[in-house]
Amino acid sequence: MQEDQLLYFREILTRQLDELRQEGSRTIIDLMAYENYATDPVDIAQIDSGREYTLRIRSRESRLINKIKESLADIENGTYGICTMCGRQISIARLHARPVARYCIACKRNMEATERVAGW
Ligand SMILES: [Zn+2]
């Protein structure tokens, strides 16, 4: 991949990472606010489902943060944009749509097909 494209994707990934980290600290503040309101059982039930929801979002965020970190490491190592599975170049269009993609579209489709057959 060309240098200016790498710089472009690094900027996008870094910005996404910053945004997610800001979201993450806000989520923790929300969780602490919930705790303080726990008074009657109805409230507590609502708080619990709110907390579950928040934690679910939070774990999705942390998975995405890890993916972004992997992609940034790939940029440093010069392996960004190369399919981890088959070693071919991932198309730029795919990387634009999904900068954290680590598999080319063919490998991704294969994996999804395998997952469906296995019943995951
Ligand atoms: Zn591939």
Backbone and ligand atoms as CSV (ligand in chain L), in Angstrom:
chain,resi,resn,atom,element,x,y,z
A,1,MET,N,N,0.845,-1.206,0.000
A,1,MET,CA,C,0.000,0.000,0.000
A,1,MET,C,C,0.876,1.251,0.000
A,2,GLN,N,N,0.383,2.292,-0.613
A,2,GLN,CA,C,1.175,3.522,-0.710
A,2,GLN,C,C,1.212,4.268,0.626
A,3,GLU,N,N,2.307,4.995,0.788
A,3,GLU,CA,C,2.554,5.718,2.032
A,3,GLU,C,C,1.407,6.666,2.408
A,4,ASP,N,N,0.906,7.413,1.416
A,4,ASP,CA,C,-0.142,8.390,1.751
A,4,ASP,C,C,-1.442,7.693,2.136
A,5,GLN,N,N,-1.683,6.505,1.568
A,5,GLN,CA,C,-2.871,5.741,1.967
A,5,GLN,C,C,-2.720,5.231,3.402
A,6,LEU,N,N,-1.527,4.760,3.730
A,6,LEU,CA,C,-1.265,4.296,5.098
A,6,LEU,C,C,-1.475,5.421,6.096
A,7,LEU,N,N,-0.971,6.604,5.760
A,7,LEU,CA,C,-1.124,7.753,6.651
A,7,LEU,C,C,-2.598,8.095,6.827
A,8,TYR,N,N,-3.328,8.001,5.721
A,8,TYR,CA,C,-4.753,8.294,5.750
A,8,TYR,C,C,-5.482,7.329,6.691
A,9,PHE,N,N,-5.215,6.033,6.536
A,9,PHE,CA,C,-5.902,5.055,7.386
A,9,PHE,C,C,-5.447,5.168,8.841
A,10,ARG,N,N,-4.174,5.504,9.034
A,10,ARG,CA,C,-3.715,5.653,10.410
A,10,ARG,C,C,-4.458,6.799,11.092
A,11,GLU,N,N,-4.685,7.869,10.330
A,11,GLU,CA,C,-5.400,9.014,10.901
A,11,GLU,C,C,-6.836,8.635,11.263
A,12,ILE,N,N,-7.508,7.932,10.347
A,12,ILE,CA,C,-8.887,7.500,10.604
A,12,ILE,C,C,-8.957,6.600,11.833
A,13,LEU,N,N,-8.055,5.623,11.898
A,13,LEU,CA,C,-8.074,4.659,13.007
A,13,LEU,C,C,-7.762,5.357,14.332
A,14,THR,N,N,-6.805,6.270,14.307
A,14,THR,CA,C,-6.439,6.983,15.534
A,14,THR,C,C,-7.613,7.818,16.029
A,15,ARG,N,N,-8.312,8.453,15.097
A,15,ARG,CA,C,-9.451,9.286,15.481
A,15,ARG,C,C,-10.564,8.414,16.075
A,16,GLN,N,N,-10.827,7.272,15.440
A,16,GLN,CA,C,-11.849,6.351,15.963
A,16,GLN,C,C,-11.493,5.879,17.365
A,17,LEU,N,N,-10.222,5.601,17.556
A,17,LEU,CA,C,-9.758,5.133,18.860
A,17,LEU,C,C,-9.989,6.208,19.927
A,18,ASP,N,N,-9.654,7.442,19.599
A,18,ASP,CA,C,-9.874,8.558,20.527
A,18,ASP,C,C,-11.348,8.688,20.887
A,19,GLU,N,N,-12.196,8.604,19.859
A,19,GLU,CA,C,-13.635,8.743,20.098
A,19,GLU,C,C,-14.148,7.632,21.008
A,20,LEU,N,N,-13.704,6.405,20.733
A,20,LEU,CA,C,-14.146,5.266,21.543
A,20,LEU,C,C,-13.675,5.395,22.983
A,21,ARG,N,N,-12.471,5.897,23.173
A,21,ARG,CA,C,-11.959,6.050,24.532
A,21,ARG,C,C,-12.760,7.096,25.298
A,22,GLN,N,N,-13.178,8.156,24.592
A,22,GLN,CA,C,-14.014,9.166,25.251
A,22,GLN,C,C,-15.371,8.581,25.605
A,23,GLU,N,N,-15.960,7.804,24.668
A,23,GLU,CA,C,-17.219,7.112,24.932
A,23,GLU,C,C,-17.073,6.227,26.159
A,24,GLY,N,N,-15.981,5.493,26.216
A,24,GLY,CA,C,-15.745,4.546,27.298
A,24,GLY,C,C,-15.729,5.226,28.651
A,25,SER,N,N,-15.067,6.371,28.770
A,25,SER,CA,C,-15.025,7.004,30.089
A,25,SER,C,C,-16.392,7.566,30.448
A,26,ARG,N,N,-17.173,7.972,29.423
A,26,ARG,CA,C,-18.518,8.438,29.713
A,26,ARG,C,C,-19.386,7.277,30.210
A,27,THR,N,N,-19.203,6.082,29.644
A,27,THR,CA,C,-19.965,4.911,30.069
A,27,THR,C,C,-19.726,4.623,31.547
A,28,ILE,N,N,-18.489,4.741,31.983
A,28,ILE,CA,C,-18.169,4.484,33.391
A,28,ILE,C,C,-18.867,5.501,34.287
A,29,ILE,N,N,-18.895,6.753,33.855
A,29,ILE,CA,C,-19.583,7.786,34.644
A,29,ILE,C,C,-21.078,7.451,34.731
A,30,ASP,N,N,-21.681,7.002,33.611
A,30,ASP,CA,C,-23.090,6.592,33.614
A,30,ASP,C,C,-23.328,5.474,34.623
A,31,LEU,N,N,-22.447,4.500,34.612
A,31,LEU,CA,C,-22.603,3.368,35.527
A,31,LEU,C,C,-22.584,3.836,36.974
A,32,MET,N,N,-21.705,4.759,37.301
A,32,MET,CA,C,-21.623,5.247,38.672
A,32,MET,C,C,-22.875,6.025,39.036
A,33,ALA,N,N,-23.437,6.763,38.063
A,33,ALA,CA,C,-24.657,7.521,38.306
A,33,ALA,C,C,-25.810,6.579,38.613
A,34,TYR,N,N,-25.916,5.451,37.863
A,34,TYR,CA,C,-26.966,4.465,38.125
A,34,TYR,C,C,-26.918,3.997,39.576
A,35,GLU,N,N,-25.747,3.660,40.042
A,35,GLU,CA,C,-25.579,3.127,41.394
A,35,GLU,C,C,-26.210,4.060,42.427
A,36,ASN,N,N,-26.027,5.351,42.216
A,36,ASN,CA,C,-26.474,6.314,43.211
A,36,ASN,C,C,-27.991,6.443,43.302
A,37,TYR,N,N,-28.710,5.999,42.259
A,37,TYR,CA,C,-30.163,6.163,42.262
A,37,TYR,C,C,-30.899,4.957,42.825
A,38,ALA,N,N,-30.186,3.872,43.096
A,38,ALA,CA,C,-30.834,2.628,43.514
A,38,ALA,C,C,-31.553,2.802,44.849
A,39,THR,N,N,-32.895,2.937,44.788
A,39,THR,CA,C,-33.660,3.068,46.023
A,39,THR,C,C,-34.744,1.988,46.104
A,40,ASP,N,N,-35.769,2.044,45.242
A,40,ASP,CA,C,-36.810,1.008,45.335
A,40,ASP,C,C,-36.627,-0.071,44.259
A,41,PRO,N,N,-37.316,-1.231,44.439
A,41,PRO,CA,C,-37.085,-2.400,43.563
A,41,PRO,C,C,-37.291,-2.112,42.075
A,42,VAL,N,N,-38.294,-1.276,41.755
A,42,VAL,CA,C,-38.538,-0.963,40.345
A,42,VAL,C,C,-37.331,-0.244,39.756
A,43,ASP,N,N,-36.854,0.716,40.512
A,43,ASP,CA,C,-35.658,1.441,40.076
A,43,ASP,C,C,-34.493,0.485,39.872
A,44,ILE,N,N,-34.340,-0.397,40.850
A,44,ILE,CA,C,-33.189,-1.309,40.794
A,44,ILE,C,C,-33.278,-2.216,39.571
A,45,ALA,N,N,-34.510,-2.698,39.272
A,45,ALA,CA,C,-34.682,-3.530,38.077
A,45,ALA,C,C,-34.308,-2.761,36.824
A,46,GLN,N,N,-34.752,-1.507,36.777
A,46,GLN,CA,C,-34.423,-0.683,35.602
A,46,GLN,C,C,-32.927,-0.410,35.528
A,47,ILE,N,N,-32.363,-0.178,36.685
A,47,ILE,CA,C,-30.926,0.085,36.727
A,47,ILE,C,C,-30.165,-1.140,36.236
A,48,ASP,N,N,-30.622,-2.325,36.699
A,48,ASP,CA,C,-29.938,-3.546,36.279
A,48,ASP,C,C,-29.985,-3.729,34.775
A,49,SER,N,N,-31.171,-3.502,34.161
A,49,SER,CA,C,-31.228,-3.698,32.717
A,49,SER,C,C,-30.439,-2.606,32.006
A,50,GLY,N,N,-30.461,-1.403,32.586
A,50,GLY,CA,C,-29.654,-0.319,32.028
A,50,GLY,C,C,-28.182,-0.641,32.099
A,51,ARG,N,N,-27.800,-1.231,33.219
A,51,ARG,CA,C,-26.384,-1.557,33.403
A,51,ARG,C,C,-25.965,-2.672,32.455
A,52,GLU,N,N,-26.867,-3.664,32.295
A,52,GLU,CA,C,-26.567,-4.758,31.384
A,52,GLU,C,C,-26.352,-4.227,29.967
A,53,TYR,N,N,-27.272,-3.337,29.581
A,53,TYR,CA,C,-27.190,-2.728,28.256
A,53,TYR,C,C,-25.875,-1.960,28.107
A,54,THR,N,N,-25.566,-1.170,29.134
A,54,THR,CA,C,-24.340,-0.374,29.091
A,54,THR,C,C,-23.116,-1.276,28.992
A,55,LEU,N,N,-23.123,-2.356,29.757
A,55,LEU,CA,C,-21.977,-3.263,29.741
A,55,LEU,C,C,-21.840,-3.962,28.400
A,56,ARG,N,N,-23.008,-4.262,27.769
A,56,ARG,CA,C,-22.960,-4.904,26.459
A,56,ARG,C,C,-22.323,-3.968,25.436
A,57,ILE,N,N,-22.751,-2.725,25.459
A,57,ILE,CA,C,-22.172,-1.737,24.551
A,57,ILE,C,C,-20.689,-1.592,24.835
A,58,ARG,N,N,-20.392,-1.557,26.131
A,58,ARG,CA,C,-19.014,-1.362,26.560
A,58,ARG,C,C,-18.116,-2.499,26.060
A,59,SER,N,N,-18.623,-3.743,26.093
A,59,SER,CA,C,-17.765,-4.841,25.669
A,59,SER,C,C,-17.607,-4.824,24.146
A,60,ARG,N,N,-18.658,-4.345,23.451
A,60,ARG,CA,C,-18.521,-4.204,22.004
A,60,ARG,C,C,-17.481,-3.125,21.696
A,61,GLU,N,N,-17.529,-2.045,22.476
A,61,GLU,CA,C,-16.552,-0.968,22.281
A,61,GLU,C,C,-15.136,-1.465,22.521
A,62,SER,N,N,-14.956,-2.270,23.572
A,62,SER,CA,C,-13.594,-2.684,23.874
A,62,SER,C,C,-13.080,-3.676,22.831
A,63,ARG,N,N,-13.998,-4.480,22.243
A,63,ARG,CA,C,-13.561,-5.345,21.142
A,63,ARG,C,C,-13.113,-4.513,19.953
A,64,LEU,N,N,-13.874,-3.449,19.666
A,64,LEU,CA,C,-13.523,-2.587,18.541
A,64,LEU,C,C,-12.199,-1.869,18.812
A,65,ILE,N,N,-12.022,-1.431,20.066
A,65,ILE,CA,C,-10.757,-0.781,20.439
A,65,ILE,C,C,-9.594,-1.726,20.171
A,66,ASN,N,N,-9.758,-2.995,20.539
A,66,ASN,CA,C,-8.687,-3.971,20.289
A,66,ASN,C,C,-8.412,-4.139,18.798
A,67,LYS,N,N,-9.490,-4.172,18.005
A,67,LYS,CA,C,-9.309,-4.305,16.556
A,67,LYS,C,C,-8.553,-3.113,15.988
A,68,ILE,N,N,-8.926,-1.917,16.456
A,68,ILE,CA,C,-8.256,-0.715,15.959
A,68,ILE,C,C,-6.780,-0.750,16.340
A,69,LYS,N,N,-6.493,-1.186,17.574
A,69,LYS,CA,C,-5.090,-1.293,18.004
A,69,LYS,C,C,-4.315,-2.288,17.144
A,70,GLU,N,N,-4.958,-3.407,16.802
A,70,GLU,CA,C,-4.307,-4.397,15.933
A,70,GLU,C,C,-4.000,-3.783,14.573
A,71,SER,N,N,-4.987,-3.044,14.035
A,71,SER,CA,C,-4.785,-2.438,12.721
A,71,SER,C,C,-3.677,-1.392,12.761
A,72,LEU,N,N,-3.628,-0.615,13.854
A,72,LEU,CA,C,-2.566,0.387,13.984
A,72,LEU,C,C,-1.201,-0.303,14.081
A,73,ALA,N,N,-1.160,-1.429,14.790
A,73,ALA,CA,C,0.096,-2.199,14.881
A,73,ALA,C,C,0.486,-2.722,13.501
A,74,ASP,N,N,-0.523,-3.167,12.730
A,74,ASP,CA,C,-0.253,-3.630,11.363
A,74,ASP,C,C,0.359,-2.524,10.514
A,75,ILE,N,N,-0.146,-1.294,10.696
A,75,ILE,CA,C,0.397,-0.167,9.937
A,75,ILE,C,C,1.872,0.009,10.288
A,76,GLU,N,N,2.182,-0.050,11.593
A,76,GLU,CA,C,3.570,0.083,12.034
A,76,GLU,C,C,4.439,-1.040,11.455
A,77,ASN,N,N,3.878,-2.256,11.410
A,77,ASN,CA,C,4.657,-3.416,10.946
A,77,ASN,C,C,4.690,-3.563,9.434
A,78,GLY,N,N,3.937,-2.689,8.742
A,78,GLY,CA,C,3.908,-2.763,7.287
A,78,GLY,C,C,3.037,-3.886,6.759
A,79,THR,N,N,2.136,-4.419,7.591
A,79,THR,CA,C,1.264,-5.502,7.130
A,79,THR,C,C,-0.192,-5.063,7.020
A,80,TYR,N,N,-0.445,-3.760,7.181
A,80,TYR,CA,C,-1.822,-3.275,7.096
A,80,TYR,C,C,-2.357,-3.441,5.683
A,81,GLY,N,N,-3.616,-3.899,5.603
A,81,GLY,CA,C,-4.251,-4.034,4.291
A,81,GLY,C,C,-3.934,-5.364,3.627
A,82,ILE,N,N,-3.184,-6.231,4.348
A,82,ILE,CA,C,-2.886,-7.554,3.794
A,82,ILE,C,C,-3.724,-8.576,4.556
A,83,CYS,N,N,-4.394,-9.444,3.822
A,83,CYS,CA,C,-5.281,-10.424,4.445
A,83,CYS,C,C,-4.483,-11.370,5.347
A,84,THR,N,N,-4.924,-11.482,6.618
A,84,THR,CA,C,-4.237,-12.340,7.586
A,84,THR,C,C,-4.334,-13.807,7.187
A,85,MET,N,N,-5.388,-14.122,6.428
A,85,MET,CA,C,-5.647,-15.510,6.059
A,85,MET,C,C,-4.850,-15.950,4.833
A,86,CYS,N,N,-4.956,-15.194,3.738
A,86,CYS,CA,C,-4.379,-15.663,2.472
A,86,CYS,C,C,-3.190,-14.818,2.007
A,87,GLY,N,N,-2.936,-13.684,2.696
A,87,GLY,CA,C,-1.774,-12.872,2.353
A,87,GLY,C,C,-1.967,-11.976,1.146
A,88,ARG,N,N,-3.184,-11.972,0.592
A,88,ARG,CA,C,-3.436,-11.074,-0.536
A,88,ARG,C,C,-3.835,-9.685,-0.041
A,89,GLN,N,N,-3.729,-8.729,-0.937
A,89,GLN,CA,C,-4.083,-7.345,-0.622
A,89,GLN,C,C,-5.600,-7.201,-0.440
A,90,ILE,N,N,-6.009,-6.581,0.651
A,90,ILE,CA,C,-7.434,-6.277,0.846
A,90,ILE,C,C,-7.743,-5.043,0.011
A,91,SER,N,N,-8.897,-5.039,-0.678
A,91,SER,CA,C,-9.173,-3.915,-1.571
A,91,SER,C,C,-9.335,-2.612,-0.777
A,92,ILE,N,N,-8.891,-1.525,-1.395
A,92,ILE,CA,C,-8.967,-0.218,-0.744
A,92,ILE,C,C,-10.423,0.145,-0.444
A,93,ALA,N,N,-11.320,-0.236,-1.353
A,93,ALA,CA,C,-12.742,0.060,-1.142
A,93,ALA,C,C,-13.239,-0.600,0.146
A,94,ARG,N,N,-12.791,-1.833,0.367
A,94,ARG,CA,C,-13.199,-2.557,1.578
A,94,ARG,C,C,-12.609,-1.875,2.819
A,95,LEU,N,N,-11.368,-1.438,2.719
A,95,LEU,CA,C,-10.736,-0.780,3.867
A,95,LEU,C,C,-11.390,0.568,4.157
A,96,HIS,N,N,-11.842,1.233,3.106
A,96,HIS,CA,C,-12.564,2.499,3.324
A,96,HIS,C,C,-13.849,2.243,4.103
A,97,ALA,N,N,-14.554,1.167,3.720
A,97,ALA,CA,C,-15.817,0.844,4.377
A,97,ALA,C,C,-15.568,0.327,5.792
A,98,ARG,N,N,-14.453,-0.365,5.972
A,98,ARG,CA,C,-14.171,-1.008,7.252
A,98,ARG,C,C,-12.660,-1.000,7.493
A,99,PRO,N,N,-12.161,0.120,8.049
A,99,PRO,CA,C,-10.700,0.269,8.194
A,99,PRO,C,C,-10.050,-0.804,9.072
A,100,VAL,N,N,-10.839,-1.478,9.937
A,100,VAL,CA,C,-10.242,-2.512,10.796
A,100,VAL,C,C,-10.263,-3.904,10.153
A,101,ALA,N,N,-10.707,-3.987,8.875
A,101,ALA,CA,C,-10.769,-5.285,8.203
A,101,ALA,C,C,-9.378,-5.924,8.152
A,102,ARG,N,N,-9.304,-7.211,8.505
A,102,ARG,CA,C,-8.019,-7.909,8.456
A,102,ARG,C,C,-8.078,-9.113,7.520
A,103,TYR,N,N,-9.229,-9.284,6.871
A,103,TYR,CA,C,-9.373,-10.374,5.911
A,103,TYR,C,C,-9.907,-9.803,4.609
A,104,CYS,N,N,-9.497,-10.366,3.493
A,104,CYS,CA,C,-10.055,-9.941,2.220
A,104,CYS,C,C,-11.497,-10.449,2.143
A,105,ILE,N,N,-12.238,-9.952,1.193
A,105,ILE,CA,C,-13.658,-10.277,1.126
A,105,ILE,C,C,-13.873,-11.781,0.880
A,106,ALA,N,N,-12.991,-12.394,0.083
A,106,ALA,CA,C,-13.139,-13.827,-0.209
A,106,ALA,C,C,-12.961,-14.663,1.056
A,107,CYS,N,N,-11.940,-14.358,1.854
A,107,CYS,CA,C,-11.705,-15.116,3.090
A,107,CYS,C,C,-12.824,-14.860,4.091
A,108,LYS,N,N,-13.275,-13.612,4.153
A,108,LYS,CA,C,-14.361,-13.276,5.072
A,108,LYS,C,C,-15.619,-14.075,4.734
A,109,ARG,N,N,-15.918,-14.150,3.435
A,109,ARG,CA,C,-17.103,-14.908,3.005
A,109,ARG,C,C,-16.945,-16.386,3.315
A,110,ASN,N,N,-15.736,-16.914,3.090
A,110,ASN,CA,C,-15.470,-18.313,3.418
A,110,ASN,C,C,-15.707,-18.586,4.895
A,111,MET,N,N,-15.204,-17.676,5.737
A,111,MET,CA,C,-15.332,-17.870,7.173
A,111,MET,C,C,-16.797,-17.836,7.581
A,112,GLU,N,N,-17.545,-16.885,6.995
A,112,GLU,CA,C,-18.951,-16.777,7.323
A,112,GLU,C,C,-19.714,-18.015,6.891
A,113,ALA,N,N,-19.359,-18.558,5.732
A,113,ALA,CA,C,-20.005,-19.767,5.240
A,113,ALA,C,C,-19.706,-20.933,6.189
A,114,THR,N,N,-18.457,-21.030,6.627
A,114,THR,CA,C,-18.067,-22.085,7.567
A,114,THR,C,C,-18.842,-21.957,8.872
A,115,GLU,N,N,-18.970,-20.705,9.344
A,115,GLU,CA,C,-19.689,-20.469,10.594
A,115,GLU,C,C,-21.142,-20.902,10.471
A,116,ARG,N,N,-21.744,-20.628,9.306
A,116,ARG,CA,C,-23.147,-21.001,9.126
A,116,ARG,C,C,-23.301,-22.513,9.125
A,117,VAL,N,N,-22.386,-23.203,8.440
A,117,VAL,CA,C,-22.442,-24.664,8.377
A,117,VAL,C,C,-22.282,-25.251,9.785
A,118,ALA,N,N,-21.362,-24.663,10.553
A,118,ALA,CA,C,-21.119,-25.163,11.910
A,118,ALA,C,C,-22.264,-24.795,12.859
A,119,GLY,N,N,-23.172,-23.933,12.395
A,119,GLY,CA,C,-24.320,-23.551,13.214
A,119,GLY,C,C,-24.014,-22.549,14.305
A,120,TRP,N,N,-23.012,-21.706,14.106
A,120,TRP,CA,C,-22.682,-20.694,15.094
A,120,TRP,C,C,-23.636,-19.526,15.002
L,1,ZN,ZN,ZN,-7.840,-13.478,2.142
